[in-house]
């Protein structure tokens, strides 16, 4: 089985996906990434940038993602936000 899931941009085709698309995406990611098995990878870098080490979250399969040109962050009230930020 895989150790991580990596999305190299454009998880969504649109910058503002529908609510149904967001819901189904989160449902699928939760189903396949959450669980009790230990994470088999070590991240060398800023430990504050990852959430699978949080004792309140049970992650089996870490998801690493970067923004693509269709899901890049836009300003909303001065803060840069993207649909991918819901999955943080």
Residue pairs with C-beta under 8 A, 6 or more apart in sequence:
2 61
3 39
3 40
3 41
3 61
3 62
4 41
4 61
4 62
4 63
4 64
5 32
5 33
5 61
5 62
5 63
5 64
6 63
6 64
6 65
7 63
7 64
7 65
7 66
8 66
8 68
9 65
9 66
9 67
9 68
9 69
9 71
10 68
10 69
10 70
10 71
11 25
11 65
11 68
11 71
11 83
11 84
12 21
12 25
12 70
12 71
12 83
12 84
13 70
14 70
14 71
15 70
15 71
15 72
15 74
15 82
15 83
16 83
17 25
17 83
22 83
22 86
25 87
26 86
26 87
29 63
29 87
32 61
33 59
33 60
33 61
33 62
33 63
34 57
34 58
34 59
34 60
35 58
35 59
35 60
35 61
36 58
36 60
37 60
39 52
39 59
39 60
39 61
39 62
41 62
43 49
43 50
47 53
50 62
51 57
51 59
51 88
52 59
52 62
63 87
65 84
65 87
67 73
67 82
67 84
71 82
71 83
71 84
72 82
73 80
73 81
73 82
73 85
74 80
74 81
74 82
75 81
